[in-house]
Amino acid sequence: MIRLTARRRNGALLPASALFGLALILFGLCQGPPECILSGLRTIITMEDVLITDYIAVAGIGAAFVNAGMVTLISAAILWLLDDTPNGATMVTIGLMSGFALFGKNIANIWPILGGTALYALVQGEGLSRHVNVALRTTALSPVVSFLAVRFHPWLGVAAGLLIGFVTPPVAEHAHRVQNGMNLYSLGFSCGLVAMMMVPAFKAFGLAPAAAHYWSAGNNLPLGAALAAVCAAFILAGLSRGPGEALKGYWRLLHTSGRAPSDYVRTFSPGPVLVNMGVNGLIGTGYIVFTGGDLNGATIGAIFTIIGFSGYGKHAFNMVPVMAGVLAGSLLNHVELNNSGLQLAGLFGTTLAPFAGVFGWPFGMLAGLIHSSVVLQAGLPLEGMNLYNNGFSGGLVAIVLYPILTALVKHRRPVLMEEDLFAVFDQDEPQPPEQLPGREEDAP
């Protein structure tokens, strides 16, 4: 009964995701002749894809966005075929798949990992639908597939992908618990742990990945205009459902902690969530412009991720303090503010937004400040194999910082997990949570 009610309320989410994928493809097709786009897609598929491989830099805007649109359509189709109940986790998955398909995931390297998780579900005697979100998000390790397939042999890449997809779900279930809901990119931490086991093994056998830093610049005006238009469309779509109710709901949403699991899609009506998506996207875009950064495959991928998490924990009140902390950290790190790593840290660092929501904005700044240093070093042992590098770093920060703040600032720690939102805001026709905290489906 719960699944049917949630499906009725949020039934447009997957079709809307498919339309978003089609829009990305159409945008890409408008950026150049078909032969250039096909050549670019071939380049994308044959790259090793380690961080940072901006597909706009290596293949052009057209091919990058066509790849992103195709990966988005594939993801939406898989979720639909497996009868996934649309909710905030669905938004997260679509945001991650479309965003990282601009720098690291492509229409070829995601399949072995998906196959590995399907094999895990078969061995466990469970339906793949229970693990589908984890399967799609685990493609954070798709550079492992590309690296081995391109550098050595395609079947070696396939075998590694199957292994990754098979072992990550149980790791994700355990690692999610130890982060206490304070790192929204929980699966990024899990993938980092898996990569830390695999990369040293590669090196021991002489399979050392080569560093990569493909980073495009000079496209801020056209890409910024396109992003602004998309975000404005989200806001207008949200307000069209009744401006008063949408803004009232959005105001209530801004006063949630964002601590995982905070599923805004099931807790609020579509209006406030759409407004939140548009506002958060504009904040992310504005951050890059304000700091003199570059709008490219990597940073737009981060903005798409923020938009996806707008249905699962992120909003202006808990994101901005973390961004401000990263800005402050840049003054202490002796690294230029528009350094590519810090640009991504300012956007992806909002994985720690729950610290601002739970403990208050000064502690959100503190989390961002610490993250700005940790993220520049924590990914080095992974050799660019984990696309969710900020999620790995955020997990480290969360595991250390949360117990310290709980002990020292306990009186400032409200309890605002997903199951409490209904009581706090007295929603009309609230839908009870379909999943309990701690299950792998709740681990973005």
N, C-alpha and C positions, 0 to 999 in steps of 0.2 A: 504493500500500500504506500509506504514511504517513497519507494523508488518511482511508482507511477505518478505520485503527486509532484515530486521533484522534476520528473521528466516533462510534465505538463507546464510547470512554471518556467523551466529553463530550456524547453525544447528547441528554441531558436538558436541556441548557442553553437551547436555544431554546423548547421547550415550557414550561420553568420561567419564562422571560421572558414568554411569552404569559400564563401564569397570574398573574404579577406585574401585567401590564397590566390583566387582568380585575379583580384585587383593587383596583387604583387606581380603576377605574370604579365598582365596587360601593361603595367607601368614599365616592366623590363623590356617588353617587345617594342615599346615606343622609343627606346633609347638607342636603337641601332638596327642595321639590316639583319635579317635572319641568319645569314652565313656567319656574321661576326658573333652572334649570340650562341650558335651551335659550336663554333670554335672555342668560345669562352667556356661553355659547359664541359667540353672535352678537357680543357685545361684544369677546371675545377676538380673533375673526377680523377685526374692523374696527378694531383698535388699530394704531398705528404700531410698537409693540413695541420701541422703542429702550430701552437700559439706563437705568434699571431699571424694568421694567414687571412688577410682581408681579401675577400673574393672580388671586391671592386678594384683593388689594386692589381690583382693577377689576371682578371678576366673581363673587367669592365662592368659598368652599372647594369647594363642589360642582362648579361648572363647571371650576375649575382642575384638580381631580383627574380629572374625566372626560376633559378634554383630554389630560392626561398619560397616562392609560391608553390612550386611542385612538392617540396617537402611538407609544406603546410597542408596541401590537399591530401597527400599520403597519410599524414597524421590524423586529419579529420576523418578520412575514410576508415582507417583502422579503428578509431574510437567508435565510429558508428557501427561498423560491422561486428564489433565485440560488445555492442549494446551497453557502452559506458554511460552511466547516469550523469548528465551534464551538471557540473557544479564548479566551484572555484578551482579545484584541482585540474579540471578540464581546461580552464583559461590559462592556468600556469603552464600546462603541457604545450598548448598551442603557442603561447608566447615564447617559450624556450625553443621550440622547434623552428618557428619562423625566424626568430632572432639569430640563433646560432647557425642557421642555414645561410647566413651572410658571411660567416667566417668559421668554417670548420666542419659542419655537417653538410652532406650532399646526398643526392638521390641514389648513390651507390654504397657509401660506407656505413649507412645506418642499418642495413638489412641483416648482416651477420649477428649483430648484438640483439636485434629483435628476435631472431631465430633462437639465440641462446636462452633468452627469457622464456620463450615458448617451450623450449625443451625442459627448463626448470619447472614450469607449471605442469608439464606432462609427468615428470618424475614424481612431483608432489601430489599428483592426482587432483589438481585444482584447475579450474577454468582460467584461461589466459586473461579474461576480463578482470580478474582480481589483481593482476600484475601489469596491466597494459600501460598505466601511467608511468610506473617505474621503468618498464621496458623502453618507452620512448625517451624518457629523460636520461637513461643510462647511455644513450648515444653521445653523451658528453665525452665518452672515451673513444669515439669514432676515429680520432687521429691515429690510435693504435692500429686500427684496421687499415687505414690508408698508408701509414708508414711501412708496415710489413708487406702489404700488397704491392706497393709501388717500388720499394727499395729491393725486395727479395722475390716473393712469389705470391700471386693472388690467393692461392689456397692457404698460405700461412696467415694472411690477413683474415681470411674467413674463419680459420680455426681459432685465432685469438679473439675475434668478435664473439664467436659462440661461447668461448670460455668466460668472457666478460659478462655477457648476458646471463649466463648460468649462475655465476657466483655473486653477482651484485645484489639481487633481492634480499637474501638473508643478511648481508652486511648492512644494507640500507635500513632494515627493520631495527637492528640493534643500534646503529649509529644515530638514528633519529631520536632515540630516547635520551641519549646522553647530552644532547644539545638543548634540552628543556624548552623547545619551541622558540628559542631566541635567534636561531639562524634559519631564515626562510629558505635558503638554498641548501637544505639538509642533504639532499642527494649529492650535491657537489662535494660535500665532505666525504661521503661514502665512496664516491668515484675517486677522490684523491687518495683514500686509503688503498683502494685496489691498485691504482697506478703506482703507489709507492712500493707495492710488492712486485709489479711487473717490470718497471723501468730498470731497477738494479739487475734483475734477471736478464733483461735484454743486453745490458752492458757486459755482464759476465760472459755472454756468448758472442761478444763483439758486435752487437747490433745497436750501436749508439745513434740516437736520433740527432739530426742536424738542427741547430737553432734556426729560427725563422722570424723575420719581422717585416712582413709586407703590410704597409700602412699607407692608405691613399689620403690625399689632401686636395683642397681646392674646389670641393663640391658643396660647400656649406649653403650657398644660396639656393640652388635647385632642390637639394635634398631637405634643407630646412623648410622651404616653402611647402614641399610635399608632406612632411611630418606635421607642420602646423595645420594644414588642411585636414589631415586625417584626425588629429586631436580635436579640432573644432567640430568635425562631423560627429565624433563621439559625444561631445558635450551637448550639441544641438539635439542629437538623437535622445539623449537622456532627458533633456528639458521638454522635449516634445510630448513626453508621457505625462505631463503636468508639472510646470515649473515649480509651483509651491511645494508639492509633495516631494519632488526630486531633490530640491535644495534642502528641505527639512530632513530628508533621509540622509543626504550627504553630510549634513552637519552632525548628525548622530554617528555616522560612519567615522568622521574625523576624530571622534572621542573614544574610539576603540583602541586597544593596545596594539593590535596586529600580531600578537603572539600566536604562533602556530599551535593548533589549527584554528584559523579565523576565516571561515568561508563566507565571504560577503555575498556571493552569488545566491546561496541558500538562505542567508539571513535577511538581506535587503531586497527590495524590488529592483528591477533592471535599471530604472532611472538613476538612482544614486551611484550605482556601480559604473554606468556609462560615463557619468560626469567625472567620477574618480579616475577612470581610464584616461579621459581627455586631459584633465588637469595634470595628472602625473606625467603623461607624455610631454606636455608643454614644459613642465619643470625639468625633466631630463634634457630636453632639447635646449632650454635656456641655460642650463648648467654648462653645456659644452660651448655654447656661443659666448657666455659670460667669461669663461676661463680661457678663451682663445684657442679652443680645441678644434678637432676636425670631425665633421659628420661623415662617416664612412661605414663600411660593412660592420666593423667591430662596435663602434659607438651606437649605430642605429640598432644593431642586435641587442645591445644593452638596454636601449630605450624600449624596444619591443618586449624585452623581458620585464621591465618595470610595468608596462601596460598590462602584461599578462598577470603579474602579481597584484594588480589593482583589484582583482577579485579575490585575493587571498593574502591580506595582511598589510599592504602598503598604502599609505595615503600621505598627503602633504605634511601633516603635523608630525608624523614619525620619520619621514624620509629626510626632510630638510636639515634637521640637526645632525644626522649622520653625514650628509654631504658637507655641511659646514665643518665637521670634524676632520674630514679628509682634506678640505681646503687648508685648515689650520696645520694639519700634518705636513703639507707640502712646504710650509715655511721652515719646518724643523728637519726635513729629510734631505736637504741639500739637493733636491731634484726639482727641475722646472715644473711649474704647475701644469703646463700643457704636455708633459711627458705622457707617452701613450699609456703606460701602466697606471699612472695616476688619473688619467681621464677615465679609464675603465673602472678604477677603484671608486671614483666619485659616483659613478652610476651603479655598478654592481655592489658597491659597499652598502647599499640600502638593504642588502640581505639582513643587516643588523638593525633594521628599523624597530623591531620590538623592544630594543633597549630604551629608546626614547619613549615608546608607548607605555612600557611597564614602569620604568624608574624615573622618567622625566627627561626633558630635552637636554640638560647638561650631561646626563649619562649617555644619551644618544651621541652627543659630540665626542665624549670620551671614547665610545666604541669606534666611531669613525676615525678618530685620531690614532688609536692603536692599530686599526685595520690598515691605515695608509702605510704603515711601516711593515706590518706582517706580510701583506700581500706582495710586496716587492721582493720578499725573500722566500716565502713559504713554497712558491711554485717551482723554485730552482731544481729541487731533486726530481720533480715530475717531468722535466724536459719538455714542457708544452703539450703533454699527452692528455691532460685533463682540461677540457674547455671551460669547466666551471671552476676555474682557479680561485675566484673570489669566494665561491661557496666553500671551498676547502679552507681558505684562510679564515673566513667567517666562522666556520665550525671551531677552529682552534681558539679564536677570540671568545666565542660563546662559552666553550667548555671551561675556560679559565676565569672569565670576567663574571659570569652569572653567579657562581657560588660566592665570590668575593662581595658582590653588591648585595646579594641576598643576606649575607651575614652582617654587613655594615650599614645597609640602607633598608633593612627589612620593613620598616614602617611605611616606606614609600612604594611598596610592591602590591598593587591591586591585582586581583584575580580576574582576568578578562579573557579567558579561553573561549573557544567557540560556543560551548554549551551554555555559557553565562550571558551571551549577547541577548538572548531572548528575554531573560528576566530583567536585564538592565534597561533595555529600550522598549519593552512592551510592544513588540512587533505585531501587526495584524496577521493573523493566520500563520504563525511561525511554523516552520517545518523542523522537526527534530533531527539531529545529526544522524547521518546514515552510517558513519564510521566512528569508531572509538579512537581517541588520541593514541598514538604509538604504533598504529598499523602502517605498513609501508605505503599504502595509498595516500596517506597524509604527509608523506615526506617528499617535498618538491626537490 
